[in-house]
């Protein structure tokens, strides 16, 4: 759900960079995992560019000092999605990627966060194809079928028949 930036103040609070702008899963009462331990968000407030979280079982700066750069995670069945078209990176990596015409491009191996829009990396090494995660390119995602259907923009993929 986010990454711990650093401790905040003296009462066991954490400054967290949320991966979702809404931070729905980092709100008061929500279950989260920090370093594999289940905790409850007791308090959450936005401060400038990050969320300040108070988690159950952590009450001093000493309690939270060792959590710098740790991920704040949630179990799949506890996750609140921002909308029906929101996906998490771990759900996308490994999907088979095909064009609308049925041409196999490979497997999605990585999702790059560029700041403006995510970029899907299909394949590896010199043969990797980079696809912007925009509606014009990503036509459908079917997690149950393990399939990502795309419409690459002109010149985006190499035709293997040439």
Helices and strands as residue ranges (DSSP letters): E 2-8, E 13-18, G 24-26, E 31-34, E 37-47, E 50-55, H 61-64, G 65-67, E 71-73, G 76-78, H 89-92, E 96-99, E 104-113, E 118-122, G 125-127, E 129-132, E 138-142, E 147-150
